[in-house]
């Protein structure tokens, strides 16, 4: 779908990718934002982000998706990384059970740095490696239900469910923002175009949540 200009959007949502090193976070990002996949991808150093604009419920939403190294030595950037995030994809590799076990730790960190209304999607990546599966879909589904998060299995290689996973997260974020705007007595459509909406993150009070006030 073509857009008139890069900055012609109704909402800007920050979404973070978290999970162990090597689970495919960078390839999920490049598949969604550029429709690219690299078998030779190197470990991410520090932080990268990319954007893509999609249509959600008749609104134009620009997603700013942040990707970080899963290695411990880069954890110092944590609070800045999460600041203002309204959605997260927590990624594990279906062929490496330890990456699934570590999801609990990633979720704990995410919840320490974001608001309870942050939309969380558990993502089991590398679903194309069916013969090497170490984490059952049922176990992951059960875990996601217990954690009150969404769940999807993806393959960045085969481009399976990547679009769906990101689109679902962005749609759910939009629903939360719209609901909060209505509760505050604001018409979501009346918000300034391109305003970043932080749905109650600890660092930034949501523009929508302030009773009727749209100025930062």
Secondary structure, DSSP 8 states (H G I E B T S, - for coil): ---S-TT--SEEEEEEEEESTTSSHHHHHHHHHHS---TT-----SEEEEEEEEEETTEEEEEEEEEE--SGGGGGGHHHHHTTEEEEEEEEETT-HHHHHTHHHHHHHHHHHS-TT-EEEEEEE-TT-GGG--S-HHHHHHHHHHTT-EEEE-BTTTTBSHHHHHHHHHHHHHHHHHHHHHHTT--GGGS-TTEE--SS-SSS--TTTSTT----
